[in-house]
Amino acid sequence: MPLSTPNKITDSQKIGIKFMRRPDLTFSKRLYIAATALSAMHNHQWGVITSMAKQFVVSRTYIYILAATLTETDSLLFGTTFQHTESRLAAFHYMLSLRLEGRCSIEAISTIMKRFEIKLDSTGSISEYLTYFGSLLPNTLSTNNNEIQLAVFLSDEIFSKNIPILVTVEPISSAILKIELADSRKAEDWKNHWKCIEENGYFAAYLVCDEGKGLCTAQKEALSDVIRQPDTYHAIAHRLGMWVNSLESAAYSAIEMEDERYKKLDSAKSDKVINKRIDQYEAAKKLADEKIELYEEFNSLYIAILEELKIFDKNGNLRDRKESEKNIEEYLSLIEILNHTKITKAVKKISNTIPELLNYFEVAKSIVTDLKALPIDLEAFQALCLAWQWKKGKIKAKKIKAKHFCAANEQDCLEYAVGYLQEDYDDVKEQIYKELNKIVQSSALVECINSIIRPYLNTSRNHIAQKTLNLIMFYHNHRRYVDGERKGKSPIEILTRKEQEKDWIELLFDVVKEKDPDFFASIS
């Protein structure tokens, strides 16, 4: 039978509580506490042990000790053993793997676990355990032993419905430095965001972000001594690139209309109809010619601007920043002459970013200067720089044909470099690629992080908590890539340059053991 609430303990009774047996905790009460704790643990009832700790004014550790003693006694007297630890650990492995690696919804995880008769299969249990794991994890990455480390800050916002999620990523490793659910994305929010990252040991070498008002204001106030690199994708490709397909489609539509008007000429009989259809055809031809000319001129100017954004010219030499800025401004002026209202509006926005748009050239200049000190032939060096640039083009290309074109050019440059470097080729190529990867032009990687997080938002009906974001961040930073240039490495390994010996789930369990030593004891 359940016991009644114990008598209230007086202050005098609490004195020396660590050194004297509590007379109010009779044998029957201690047996009741142990039995209730065991029942709660084996039926994964959350909050029972904490509630009893408050009710009887004892520590949770004391309750676990009573439960363990009862378990040992039961085993001696009745030969009963509780072998739940292994099955529960397996359940945690399943729910973590399905949620993070499989990106399954809570309902889907429950269905799968029930099918394979895995314990803790209720949606409530799965949700509570995943939330609890997330509550033990930080939302900000820390350096080891309070070290100070410089990093490129790639900052942007992701949205869960209308709620902003502020994210800062280190682009070379792709490690998430901080992810937080915020009330707004104002300058103060970003200032606090970066301040927290710095308090955990990471300082900005330079900042890459778009033209968001909050981000730009925060940078001027909090990171004024740090170079801000506008996102060249959002600044140029996002604003102008969309018009390439639009103008091309308009040109093809006009050509089809011209062709249609031309075909109708033969069916006209009277002079009046003939003259009318000739006028219609000539008007359609004139419009088609104008649309074709507009598309061709715009497309050639757009491609020329993209060429100026490339770090190396066709010979593998570093471009001059001032010359590139001048050329881009001239091309933008020519686009304005095309007299397309909406495109002209986009051009004016781009012109405002020109003073900072090519800041990455300064970073590139420093890196290239250091690399030129390597004892290798200049032509081999230029070939490798071009190969690296073609590789970047391959990654950015969206169409298969463009990817193949970039890949072929990269291979040609690499084969040229092999002839000069011979047995030193692999080491030199790795070193040059590694250093050049430090040049970051856009916040495109945040879109990759967005693509990682988005399925969890979708399966959560866009209702996501900070604890879930913590868990996603831990998984992403400690999972190993299965393909690409980071294959076999985890983001945290690349960032810290220290080997990660355990799987991400085992590392998560280590955190749980550190933060809540009683957790795994409570499920034994």
ZAMARGU-4260 file (C-alpha; in steps of 0.2 Angstrom, whole numbers, plus 5000, padded with zeros to 4 digits):
<rodrens>
0) 5000/5000/5000 | 5006/5018/4996 | 5012/5027/5012 | 5006/5043/5018 | 5016/5059/5016
5) 5030/5059/5030 | 5029/5071/5044 | 5037/5088/5041 | 5056/5088/5046 | 5060/5102/5058
10) 5076/5112/5055 | 5084/5104/5071 | 5082/5087/5063 | 5090/5093/5047 | 5106/5098/5056
15) 5119/5085/5054 | 5109/5075/5041 | 5124/5069/5032 | 5131/5060/5048 | 5116/5053/5057
20) 5103/5040/5053 | 5086/5048/5050 | 5074/5041/5063 | 5059/5046/5052 | 5065/5035/5038
25) 5060/5019/5044 | 5064/5002/5036 | 5047/5001/5028 | 5049/5019/5021 | 5066/5015/5014
30) 5059/4999/5006 | 5045/5009/4999 | 5057/5022/4991 | 5068/5008/4984 | 5053/4998/4977
35) 5045/5014/4969 | 5062/5019/4962 | 5065/5002/4954 | 5047/5002/4947 | 5050/5020/4940
40) 5066/5015/4932 | 5060/4999/4924 | 5045/5008/4917 | 5054/5023/4912 | 5043/5035/4922
45) 5052/5052/4922 | 5051/5063/4937 | 5047/5050/4950 | 5064/5049/4958 | 5066/5068/4959
50) 5048/5069/4966 | 5053/5057/4980 | 5069/5066/4984 | 5059/5082/4987 | 5045/5072/4997
55) 5057/5063/5008 | 5071/5077/5009 | 5084/5065/5002 | 5097/5065/4988 | 5093/5057/4972
60) 5110/5047/4974 | 5103/5040/4991 | 5087/5034/4981 | 5098/5025/4968 | 5108/5017/4982
65) 5092/5010/4990 | 5086/5004/4973 | 5103/4995/4970 | 5103/4987/4987 | 5085/4981/4984
70) 5091/4974/4967 | 5105/4964/4975 | 5094/4958/4989 | 5081/4952/4976 | 5094/4943/4966
75) 5101/4934/4982 | 5084/4929/4989 | 5075/4925/4973 | 5088/4923/4959 | 5080/4937/4950
80) 5092/4948/4939 | 5087/4964/4930 | 5096/4964/4913 | 5089/4980/4906 | 5105/4990/4903
85) 5110/4982/4887 | 5092/4983/4879 | 5090/5001/4885 | 5107/5006/4878 | 5102/4998/4861
90) 5085/5007/4862 | 5095/5024/4864 | 5106/5019/4849 | 5091/5016/4838 | 5082/5032/4843
95) 5097/5042/4840 | 5102/5034/4824 | 5084/5035/4817 | 5082/5053/4822 | 5098/5061/4818
100) 5105/5049/4804 | 5089/5043/4797 | 5080/5060/4800 | 5064/5051/4805 | 5050/5059/4814
105) 5046/5053/4832 | 5031/5044/4826 | 5041/5034/4813 | 5054/5030/4825 | 5041/5023/4837
110) 5034/5012/4823 | 5051/5005/4818 | 5056/5001/4836 | 5039/4993/4839 | 5041/4982/4824
115) 5058/4976/4830 | 5052/4974/4848 | 5064/4987/4855 | 5061/4994/4872 | 5056/5012/4875
120) 5046/5013/4859 | 5032/5025/4864 | 5032/5042/4856 | 5032/5050/4873 | 5048/5040/4879
125) 5057/5044/4863 | 5053/5062/4863 | 5058/5064/4882 | 5074/5055/4880 | 5080/5064/4865
130) 5075/5081/4873 | 5084/5076/4889 | 5100/5072/4879 | 5099/5089/4870 | 5097/5097/4887
135) 5114/5091/4892 | 5122/5098/4877 | 5128/5116/4874 | 5123/5127/4859 | 5140/5134/4858
140) 5156/5125/4853 | 5171/5127/4865 | 5190/5126/4862 | 5200/5113/4872 | 5208/5119/4888
145) 5202/5137/4886 | 5213/5140/4871 | 5210/5154/4859 | 5208/5150/4841 | 5205/5161/4826
150) 5191/5156/4814 | 5181/5162/4799 | 5164/5166/4805 | 5151/5162/4792 | 5134/5169/4800
155) 5117/5168/4793 | 5099/5165/4798 | 5088/5150/4796 | 5069/5151/4799 | 5057/5139/4807
160) 5041/5146/4801 | 5044/5165/4807 | 5056/5161/4821 | 5074/5164/4817 | 5088/5152/4820
165) 5105/5161/4821 | 5119/5150/4815 | 5138/5153/4814 | 5148/5140/4805 | 5167/5138/4802
170) 5167/5135/4783 | 5183/5125/4781 | 5178/5111/4793 | 5159/5115/4791 | 5158/5114/4811
175) 5144/5123/4818 | 5151/5135/4831 | 5134/5141/4838 | 5116/5138/4834 | 5102/5146/4843
180) 5083/5149/4843 | 5081/5168/4844 | 5066/5180/4847 | 5073/5191/4833 | 5088/5194/4822
185) 5092/5212/4827 | 5110/5218/4829 | 5109/5215/4848 | 5105/5197/4845 | 5120/5195/4833
190) 5131/5204/4845 | 5127/5193/4860 | 5128/5178/4848 | 5146/5182/4843 | 5151/5187/4861
195) 5146/5170/4867 | 5157/5161/4854 | 5171/5172/4859 | 5169/5168/4877 | 5170/5149/4872
200) 5187/5152/4864 | 5184/5156/4845 | 5188/5173/4838 | 5183/5179/4821 | 5198/5181/4808
205) 5185/5188/4796 | 5166/5187/4794 | 5156/5181/4779 | 5138/5186/4779 | 5124/5193/4768
210) 5117/5211/4768 | 5105/5208/4782 | 5102/5224/4792 | 5105/5216/4809 | 5121/5207/4803
215) 5129/5222/4796 | 5125/5234/4810 | 5131/5221/4823 | 5147/5219/4813 | 5150/5238/4814
220) 5147/5238/4832 | 5155/5222/4839 | 5167/5216/4825 | 5173/5233/4818 | 5191/5227/4817
225) 5186/5212/4807 | 5185/5212/4788 | 5167/5208/4783 | 5165/5199/4767 | 5148/5201/4759
230) 5141/5185/4752 | 5146/5186/4733 | 5132/5174/4729 | 5118/5184/4736 | 5126/5201/4730
235) 5128/5195/4712 | 5122/5178/4707 | 5106/5179/4717 | 5101/5196/4711 | 5107/5195/4693
240) 5108/5176/4690 | 5089/5174/4690 | 5087/5186/4675 | 5098/5175/4664 | 5084/5161/4663
245) 5070/5174/4663 | 5077/5184/4649 | 5081/5168/4639 | 5063/5162/4641 | 5056/5178/4636
250) 5067/5178/4620 | 5061/5160/4616 | 5043/5165/4618 | 5045/5180/4607 | 5054/5169/4594
255) 5039/5157/4595 | 5027/5171/4592 | 5037/5178/4577 | 5036/5160/4570 | 5017/5159/4573
260) 5014/5176/4565 | 5025/5170/4550 | 5015/5154/4547 | 4998/5164/4547 | 5004/5175/4532
265) 5000/5161/4519 | 4982/5159/4525 | 4978/5178/4522 | 4967/5181/4507 | 4962/5199/4506
270) 4974/5214/4505 | 4967/5221/4521 | 4971/5204/4531 | 4987/5202/4522 | 4993/5219/4527
275) 4987/5217/4545 | 4996/5201/4547 | 5012/5208/4539 | 5011/5222/4552 | 5009/5209/4566
280) 5023/5198/4559 | 5035/5213/4558 | 5030/5219/4576 | 5033/5201/4582 | 5050/5200/4573
285) 5055/5217/4580 | 5050/5211/4598 | 5059/5195/4596 | 5075/5204/4590 | 5074/5215/4605
290) 5072/5201/4617 | 5086/5191/4609 | 5098/5206/4610 | 5093/5210/4628 | 5096/5192/4633
295) 5113/5190/4624 | 5120/5207/4630 | 5114/5204/4648 | 5121/5186/4648 | 5138/5191/4641
300) 5139/5206/4654 | 5134/5194/4668 | 5147/5181/4663 | 5160/5194/4663 | 5156/5200/4680
305) 5157/5182/4687 | 5174/5181/4679 | 5180/5196/4688 | 5175/5187/4705 | 5187/5173/4701
310) 5203/5174/4711 | 5214/5169/4697 | 5215/5174/4679 | 5216/5161/4665 | 5235/5160/4667
315) 5234/5156/4686 | 5239/5174/4691 | 5231/5182/4706 | 5219/5196/4699 | 5221/5214/4705
320) 5207/5219/4716 | 5206/5237/4710 | 5206/5232/4692 | 5192/5219/4695 | 5182/5232/4705
325) 5184/5244/4690 | 5178/5231/4678 | 5163/5226/4688 | 5158/5244/4689 | 5159/5246/4671
330) 5149/5230/4667 | 5136/5236/4679 | 5135/5253/4670 | 5132/5244/4654 | 5118/5233/4661
335) 5110/5249/4667 | 5110/5255/4649 | 5100/5240/4644 | 5086/5250/4652 | 5077/5236/4661
340) 5068/5243/4676 | 5069/5229/4688 | 5087/5224/4683 | 5093/5242/4685 | 5085/5242/4703
345) 5096/5226/4707 | 5111/5234/4699 | 5110/5249/4711 | 5109/5237/4726 | 5125/5228/4720
350) 5134/5244/4717 | 5132/5248/4736 | 5141/5232/4740 | 5156/5235/4728 | 5167/5244/4742
355) 5167/5227/4752 | 5163/5214/4739 | 5180/5209/4735 | 5187/5209/4752 | 5192/5191/4750
360) 5205/5197/4738 | 5215/5203/4753 | 5215/5186/4761 | 5219/5178/4744 | 5234/5190/4742
365) 5241/5185/4759 | 5239/5166/4756 | 5246/5166/4738 | 5261/5176/4744 | 5265/5163/4757
370) 5262/5149/4745 | 5274/5157/4732 | 5288/5154/4745 | 5286/5135/4742 | 5301/5128/4733
375) 5291/5123/4717 | 5291/5129/4699 | 5280/5144/4696 | 5271/5136/4682 | 5266/5121/4692
380) 5260/5133/4706 | 5249/5142/4694 | 5242/5126/4687 | 5237/5120/4704 | 5229/5137/4708
385) 5219/5135/4692 | 5215/5117/4696 | 5208/5123/4713 | 5198/5136/4705 | 5190/5124/4693
390) 5186/5112/4707 | 5177/5126/4716 | 5167/5129/4700 | 5163/5111/4699 | 5156/5112/4717
395) 5146/5127/4713 | 5139/5121/4696 | 5121/5115/4696 | 5120/5108/4679 | 5129/5091/4675
400) 5136/5098/4659 | 5144/5112/4668 | 5151/5100/4682 | 5159/5089/4669 | 5167/5104/4660
405) 5174/5111/4676 | 5180/5093/4681 | 5189/5091/4664 | 5198/5107/4666 | 5203/5104/4684
410) 5211/5087/4678 | 5220/5095/4663 | 5228/5108/4676 | 5233/5094/4688 | 5241/5083/4674
415) 5251/5098/4669 | 5257/5101/4687 | 5262/5082/4689 | 5274/5084/4675 | 5284/5097/4685
420) 5281/5090/4703 | 5283/5072/4700 | 5284/5063/4717 | 5281/5079/4726 | 5264/5081/4718
425) 5252/5074/4731 | 5260/5083/4745 | 5261/5100/4736 | 5243/5099/4729 | 5236/5095/4746
430) 5245/5109/4754 | 5240/5122/4741 | 5222/5116/4741 | 5221/5117/4760 | 5228/5135/4761
435) 5217/5141/4746 | 5202/5133/4755 | 5203/5147/4768 | 5197/5160/4755 | 5179/5161/4758
440) 5168/5171/4746 | 5150/5167/4751 | 5139/5160/4764 | 5133/5146/4753 | 5139/5133/4767
445) 5125/5139/4778 | 5113/5133/4764 | 5120/5116/4767 | 5118/5117/4785 | 5100/5123/4781
450) 5098/5107/4771 | 5104/5097/4786 | 5092/5105/4798 | 5077/5107/4787 | 5071/5089/4787
455) 5070/5090/4806 | 5060/5105/4805 | 5048/5097/4793 | 5046/5081/4804 | 5043/5092/4819
460) 5030/5103/4809 | 5042/5117/4811 | 5040/5117/4830 | 5058/5115/4836 | 5066/5118/4853
465) 5083/5123/4857 | 5087/5106/4865 | 5084/5098/4848 | 5095/5111/4840 | 5109/5106/4852
470) 5107/5088/4848 | 5108/5092/4829 | 5123/5102/4831 | 5132/5089/4841 | 5128/5076/4828
475) 5133/5087/4814 | 5150/5091/4822 | 5154/5073/4827 | 5147/5063/4812 | 5159/5057/4799
480) 5157/5062/4781 | 5155/5047/4769 | 5160/5056/4753 | 5167/5072/4746 | 5184/5080/4751
485) 5180/5078/4769 | 5177/5059/4768 | 5181/5049/4783 | 5183/5065/4794 | 5171/5074/4806
490) 5169/5093/4806 | 5177/5093/4824 | 5192/5083/4818 | 5195/5095/4804 | 5193/5110/4815
495) 5203/5104/4830 | 5216/5093/4820 | 5214/5080/4833 | 5208/5062/4829 | 5191/5057/4834
500) 5192/5040/4841 | 5174/5036/4845 | 5157/5036/4835 | 5146/5052/4839 | 5134/5042/4849
505) 5147/5035/4861 | 5154/5053/4863 | 5136/5058/4867 | 5135/5045/4880 | 5151/5051/4887
510) 5143/5068/4889 | 5128/5061/4898 | 5139/5051/4910 | 5149/5067/4914 | 5133/5078/4916
515) 5122/5065/4924 | 5132/5051/4932 | 5117/5043/4939 | 5108/5042/4922 | 5115/5025/4916
520) 5115/5018/4933 | 5096/5022/4934 | 5092/5011/4919 | 5102/4996/4925
</rodrens>
